[in-house]
């Protein structure tokens, strides 16, 4: 695996384009959030679908 492939590739690009440490951290954070969002959109959460299908049921006592 070379330095331009996942995961080092995007980190290296962000590092070289950042103008400061705070800019680097901001860009890394945004990238991680976008990756998390994409992965959640790709695979629906089974717990959310189960909760939605039971919305007419009364809540279970704790």
C-alpha positions in Angstrom: 0.0 0.0 0.0 1.5 3.4 -0.9 1.3 6.6 1.0 -1.6 7.9 -1.2 -4.0 5.1 -0.4 -6.5 5.0 2.4 -6.1 6.0 5.2 -2.9 7.9 4.9 -3.7 9.4 1.5 -6.5 11.8 2.6 -4.6 12.7 5.9 -1.4 13.6 3.9 -3.4 15.8 1.5 -5.1 17.6 4.4 -1.8 18.0 6.2 -0.1 19.5 3.2 -3.0 21.9 2.5 -3.6 23.1 6.0 -2.4 26.6 6.9 -2.2 26.0 10.7 -2.8 23.3 13.3 -6.4 24.5 13.9 -7.0 24.5 10.1 -5.7 20.9 10.0 -7.8 19.8 12.9 -10.9 21.4 11.4 -10.3 19.7 8.0 -9.7 16.3 9.6 -12.9 16.7 11.7 -15.0 17.6 8.7 -13.6 14.7 6.7 -14.3 12.2 9.5 -17.9 13.6 9.9 -18.5 13.3 6.1 -17.2 9.7 6.1 -19.4 8.8 9.1 -22.4 10.4 7.4 -21.8 8.5 4.2 -21.4 5.2 6.0 -24.6 5.7 7.9 -26.5 6.6 4.7 -25.1 3.5 3.0 -26.3 1.1 5.7 -29.5 1.9 7.6 -29.4 1.4 11.3 -31.4 -1.7 12.1 -32.3 -0.4 15.6 -33.9 2.7 14.0 -36.0 0.6 11.7 -37.1 -1.6 14.5 -38.1 1.3 16.6 -40.0 2.9 13.8 -41.9 -0.4 13.1 -43.0 -0.5 16.8 -44.1 3.1 17.1 -47.8 2.0 17.6 -46.8 -0.3 20.5 -47.0 1.1 24.0 -43.6 1.7 25.7 -42.2 -1.3 27.6 -41.6 -0.7 31.4 -38.0 -0.5 32.5 
